Amino acid sequence: MKYPELKREQLHILPLSERTNKVKIAESYVPTDAQASNLGEHGSKVINNLLRRVKEAKKNDKPVMLAFGAHSIKNGMGPVLIDLMERGYLDHLATNGAGVIHDWEFAFQGQSSEDVKEYVDKGQFGIWQETGYYINLAINVGAYEGKGYGESVGAMIENEGLTIPTIDELKSRILVLSEQNTEAVAAAADLLTIIQKFELEAGFLSIPHPYKKYSAQAAAYRLGVPFTSHPMIGHDIIYNHPMNHGASIGRTAQTDFLRYAHNVSLLDGGVYMSIGSAVMSPMVFEKSLSMSQNLHIQNGEHMDDHYMVVVDLAESQWDWANDGEPPMDNPAYYLRYCKSFSRMGGTMEYVCADNRDFLLHLSQGLL
């Protein structure tokens, strides 16, 4: 049965310049030498363990992965993440769709974070031209080029633009791919449809990003560090724009998931940090680790030496590393992200801390 669908083409989409934002990156970014608050006895102990494990992982060529929620970007931590990548301490960054959006908006206009209550009431929340148009266009082009979600946006920021293929090029490509790589035909056909629908001119589309020095995505692309995004359909404001195309989201997000899972498969002896991500990080990690264990077991091996540090604001006195999963009558049992990671084998430690303080202690401890 054909059910009715909302038509995004009928939306009144305003330019991003008309939006009031809460955060200006040039005023709110956190410098790498900023003073961090004390993490307390337990937090300091975990940081020391983490610093030791990161150094061991790098010495043994094992990955150090960092997954984080959007607030790590909104809180101005881009320069700290960039510094860690430039010094070679991060081999993989992973975030959700909102993390990608805030990072892009900072790079594009130097500010981000709208007032949700105010703009929903006005029927305007998330309905902004440049954010929806450019991020989706980058993902649509990236899907055709075989890029991942985060890589597609990072490349647009770093290159300050996108290359739009000609209609004839795409039509010829579709014919060639139908004989050589049928899986890629759909991506080419999708991009052809998008180019025709939006009447895009072929060639390089210049999209200046005057604040790209704050962009972790751009730095990751420039440095060759995987920056993966793990979105959920309908969760992010880019789904409000008619440029949004579900197939492109699916292709690029699947690429990112498999790149992420590959690095998880190498994590025995490595380090995984999950900062301020209550849903995305634990859910994606557990599926990736399960697949990784499956492959290791087939080779007569098992992953047991992965070290995980989980950071969030909820208080917990439970010793996850030594006492395992708490009983159901203990409030710590309902810290879902801790419970998920505690079931992943290896060693898991939890720190109640602000992401700014934790990342600064990590960065400065590795100097």
C-alpha positions in Angstrom: 0.0 0.0 0.0 1.2 3.5 -0.8 1.0 5.6 2.4 1.2 9.4 2.2 4.6 11.0 2.8 5.6 14.5 3.8 7.0 16.4 0.8 10.2 18.2 1.9 10.2 20.2 -1.4 7.3 22.2 0.1 9.3 23.4 3.1 10.2 27.0 3.5 14.0 26.7 3.9 15.9 29.7 5.2 19.6 30.6 4.7 21.8 29.6 7.5 22.9 33.2 8.0 19.5 34.0 9.4 19.9 31.5 12.3 20.9 32.5 15.8 23.5 30.2 17.2 24.6 29.6 20.7 28.3 28.8 20.1 31.0 30.7 18.2 34.0 28.5 17.7 36.6 31.3 17.6 35.4 32.3 21.1 34.7 28.9 22.5 37.4 26.6 21.2 39.6 24.9 23.8 43.3 25.4 23.2 45.6 22.5 23.7 47.3 24.1 26.7 44.1 25.0 28.6 43.9 24.2 32.3 41.9 21.0 33.0 40.0 20.4 36.2 41.3 17.6 38.5 39.7 14.3 37.7 39.9 13.0 41.3 41.7 10.0 42.6 39.9 7.4 40.5 39.9 9.5 37.3 43.6 10.2 37.7 44.3 6.6 38.1 42.4 5.7 35.0 44.2 8.5 33.0 47.6 7.1 34.1 46.5 3.6 33.0 45.2 5.0 29.7 48.4 6.9 29.0 50.5 3.8 29.6 48.2 1.7 27.4 48.2 4.3 24.6 52.0 4.4 24.6 52.2 0.6 24.5 49.7 0.4 21.7 51.6 2.9 19.6 54.9 1.1 20.3 53.3 -2.2 19.2 51.5 -0.7 16.2 48.1 -1.3 17.6 45.2 1.1 17.0 44.0 3.8 19.4 40.4 4.6 18.6 38.3 7.5 19.9 34.4 7.5 19.6 32.6 10.6 20.9 29.3 12.3 21.0 28.5 15.6 19.4 29.2 17.6 22.5 32.9 17.0 22.2 32.7 19.1 19.0 30.2 21.6 20.4 32.4 22.1 23.4 35.2 23.3 21.2 37.5 20.3 21.4 38.3 20.2 17.7 41.8 21.7 18.1 42.6 19.1 20.8 41.5 16.2 18.6 43.5 17.7 15.7 46.6 17.9 17.9 46.2 14.3 18.9 45.9 13.2 15.3 48.9 15.4 14.2 51.1 13.8 16.9 50.0 10.3 15.7 48.1 9.3 18.8 44.7 8.6 17.2 44.2 6.0 14.5 40.5 6.3 14.2 37.8 8.8 15.2 34.1 7.9 15.2 31.0 10.1 15.9 27.3 10.4 15.2 25.6 12.4 12.6 25.3 15.5 14.9 29.1 15.5 15.4 29.6 15.7 11.7 27.1 18.6 11.4 28.5 20.7 14.2 32.0 20.2 12.9 30.9 21.3 9.4 29.0 24.3 10.6 31.9 25.5 12.6 34.2 25.2 9.6 31.7 26.8 7.2 30.4 29.8 9.3 32.3 29.7 12.6 29.2 29.0 14.7 26.7 26.3 15.5 24.0 25.1 17.9 20.5 26.5 17.3 17.8 26.9 20.0 15.7 23.7 19.5 12.7 24.9 21.5 12.5 28.3 19.8 13.0 27.0 16.3 10.6 24.0 16.6 8.0 26.4 17.8 8.6 28.6 14.7 8.6 25.5 12.4 12.2 26.2 11.5 14.4 23.9 13.5 16.9 22.2 11.2 15.4 23.7 8.1 18.4 25.6 6.9 19.7 25.8 3.3 23.4 25.5 3.5 23.7 22.8 6.2 21.1 20.5 4.5 22.3 21.3 1.0 26.0 21.1 1.2 26.4 18.2 3.7 23.9 16.1 1.8 25.5 17.0 -1.5 28.9 16.0 -0.2 27.5 12.6 0.9 25.7 12.1 -2.5 28.9 12.8 -4.4 31.0 10.8 -1.9 28.7 7.8 -2.3 29.4 7.8 -6.0 33.1 8.2 -5.4 33.2 5.3 -2.9 33.9 7.5 0.1 32.6 7.0 3.6 30.2 9.5 5.3 32.8 11.3 7.5 35.4 11.2 4.7 32.9 12.8 2.2 32.3 15.8 4.5 35.9 16.0 5.6 37.0 16.1 1.9 34.6 18.9 1.1 35.8 21.0 4.0 39.5 20.4 3.3 39.2 20.9 -0.4 36.7 23.8 0.1 34.4 22.4 -2.5 33.2 19.4 -4.6 33.6 18.2 -8.1 30.3 17.6 -9.9 30.6 15.1 -12.8 28.8 15.9 -16.1 25.6 14.2 -17.1 27.2 12.6 -20.1 30.0 11.3 -17.9 27.6 9.7 -15.5 25.5 8.1 -18.3 28.7 6.6 -19.9 29.8 5.5 -16.4 26.5 3.7 -15.8 26.9 1.8 -19.1 30.5 0.8 -18.2 29.6 -0.2 -14.7 26.7 -2.3 -15.8 29.3 -4.6 -17.4 32.0 -4.3 -14.8 30.6 -3.4 -11.4 26.8 -3.6 -11.1 26.9 -2.7 -7.4 28.2 0.8 -8.4 25.5 1.4 -11.0 22.9 2.5 -8.5 25.2 5.1 -6.9 25.9 6.6 -10.3 22.3 6.6 -11.3 21.3 8.2 -8.0 23.8 11.0 -8.5 22.6 11.5 -12.0 19.0 11.9 -10.7 20.2 14.4 -8.0 22.2 16.5 -10.6 19.2 16.7 -12.9 16.7 17.4 -10.1 18.8 20.3 -8.6 20.2 21.4 -12.0 23.8 21.2 -10.8 26.5 22.6 -13.0 29.3 20.2 -13.8 32.8 21.0 -12.6 34.3 22.2 -9.3 31.8 23.8 -7.0 33.6 26.2 -4.7 32.4 26.1 -1.1 34.7 28.2 1.1 35.3 27.1 4.7 37.0 30.0 6.3 37.2 28.3 9.7 38.4 24.9 8.6 41.4 25.0 10.9 38.9 24.0 13.7 37.6 21.0 11.8 38.5 17.6 13.0 37.0 16.0 9.9 39.1 18.1 7.6 42.3 17.3 9.6 41.4 13.6 9.6 41.0 13.7 5.8 44.3 15.6 5.4 46.2 13.3 7.7 44.7 10.1 6.3 43.0 9.1 9.6 39.7 7.4 9.3 36.9 9.6 10.6 33.7 7.6 10.5 30.1 8.7 11.1 27.4 6.3 12.4 24.1 8.1 11.8 20.5 7.0 12.3 17.8 7.9 9.8 15.8 10.9 10.8 18.0 11.8 13.8 19.8 14.7 12.2 18.7 18.1 10.7 20.1 17.2 7.3 17.1 14.9 6.8 14.9 17.9 6.6 16.3 19.0 3.3 15.2 17.6 -0.1 18.9 17.2 -1.1 18.9 14.3 1.5 19.0 10.9 -0.2 18.7 7.8 1.9 20.6 5.5 -0.5 23.7 7.8 -0.3 23.4 7.9 3.5 23.2 4.1 3.6 26.2 3.6 1.2 28.5 6.0 3.0 27.5 5.0 6.5 27.9 1.3 5.7 31.4 2.0 4.3 32.2 3.8 7.6 30.8 0.9 9.7 33.0 -1.6 7.9 36.1 0.6 8.2 35.3 1.0 11.9 34.8 -2.7 12.3 38.1 -3.4 10.6 40.0 -1.3 13.1 38.1 -3.0 16.0 39.3 -6.3 14.6 42.9 -5.1 15.2 42.2 -3.9 18.7 43.8 -6.7 20.7 46.5 -4.8 22.5 45.0 -1.5 21.4 42.9 1.2 23.1 39.3 2.2 22.6 37.9 5.4 24.2 34.2 6.2 24.3 33.5 9.8 25.4 30.0 11.1 25.8 28.3 8.6 23.5 25.5 6.8 25.3 24.0 5.0 22.3 26.1 5.1 19.1 29.5 4.0 20.4 28.4 1.0 22.6 25.9 -0.3 20.0 28.3 -0.1 17.0 31.2 -1.4 19.1 29.4 -4.6 20.3 28.4 -5.6 16.7 31.9 -4.9 15.4 33.6 -6.8 18.2 31.3 -9.8 17.7 32.2 -10.0 14.0 35.9 -9.5 14.9 35.8 -12.4 17.5 34.1 -14.6 14.8 37.0 -14.1 12.4 39.6 -14.5 15.2 38.0 -17.7 16.4 38.0 -19.1 12.9 41.8 -18.7 13.0 42.1 -20.3 16.4 42.6 -16.9 18.1 40.6 -14.7 20.5 40.6 -11.0 21.3 41.1 -10.5 25.1 43.6 -7.6 25.5 41.5 -4.7 24.3 41.5 -1.8 26.8 38.3 0.4 26.9 37.8 3.7 28.7 34.3 5.0 28.9 33.7 8.7 29.9 30.4 10.4 30.7 28.9 12.7 33.3 26.8 10.2 35.3 28.3 9.3 38.6 29.1 5.7 39.3 31.1 4.2 42.2 31.0 0.7 40.8 34.3 -0.8 40.0 33.6 -2.1 36.5 37.1 -3.3 35.9 37.3 -5.6 38.9 33.7 -6.4 40.0 32.1 -7.0 36.6 28.5 -6.2 36.0 26.5 -4.8 39.0 23.3 -6.4 40.3 20.0 -5.1 39.1 19.3 -3.3 42.4 22.4 -1.1 41.9 21.8 2.2 40.0 25.0 1.5 38.1 23.3 -1.4 36.4 21.3 1.1 34.4 24.3 3.0 32.9 23.6 1.2 29.7 26.9 2.3 28.0 29.0 1.0 30.9 27.0 -2.3 31.0 27.4 -2.8 27.2 31.2 -2.2 27.3 31.6 -4.3 30.5 30.2 -7.3 28.5 32.9 -6.9 25.7 35.7 -8.8 27.4 39.1 -7.1 27.7 39.3 -4.4 30.4 36.8 -1.6 30.8 37.2 1.4 33.1 34.7 4.2 33.6 35.4 7.9 34.5 32.8 10.4 35.5 34.2 13.6 33.8 33.5 16.5 31.5 34.8 15.6 28.0 36.9 18.8 27.9 38.8 17.9 31.1 39.3 14.3 30.1 40.6 15.0 26.6 42.9 17.7 27.9 44.4 15.3 30.5 44.9 12.8 27.7 46.5 15.2 25.3 48.7 16.9 27.8 49.7 13.6 29.4 51.1 12.5 26.1 53.4 15.4 25.7 
